[in-house]
């Protein structure tokens, strides 16, 4: 990757390298996605945008179109959009589905690009890993605000490599990085075959000898031009 100036419009005289095949300008359309924060009984926005009688998709589109960071949805009743949010009364996500008039489903509206983004290739758009959002976790041990094992942070969005391998797949290894967040990497001898799987690293050079054919003509093989 090089600075964007390397892919700038050519000036007269051809001083810019954009006429070569060494550099490419790469573009990607930003897309809006929602990622679940959790199920909450109380939601307060400092400057809320309030809409009523909307479907979930309509609520999300309103929040995305006005470029707010958070969305709170209560089915058939109210849609809230805003940037500064306070949430209280954390409940299991199933409660939001069973009693949709009592609880808010709260989401972060995330804008991602297919080139660079905070998109996690293991978990996709699932950025907040509260155990109350996870059906697999034991409800007796899970408390409001607690993270799924392998995650840490105020909103459970940072992999904790010291616990449960950072919640990475078994074939992967959680690696802590100083400059970036901890990530899941394929173990030695494996490479990532797609977004979530590792495959055995194949040798690049074949062990089978490659037959070569000489292109040099001998005197005996030259055609008679007379």
Secondary structure, 3 states (H helix, E strand, C coil): CCCHHHHCCCCCCCCCHHHCCCCCCCCCCCEEEEEEEEEEEEEEECCCEEEECCCHHHHHHHHHHCCCCEEEEECCCEEEEECCEEEEEEECHHHHHHCCCCCEEEEEEEEECCCCCCCECCCECCCCCEHHHCCCCCCCCCCCCCECCCEECCCCCEECCCCHHHHCCCCEEEECCCCCCCEEEECCCEEECCCCCEEECCCCCCCCCCCCCCCCCCCCCCCCCC
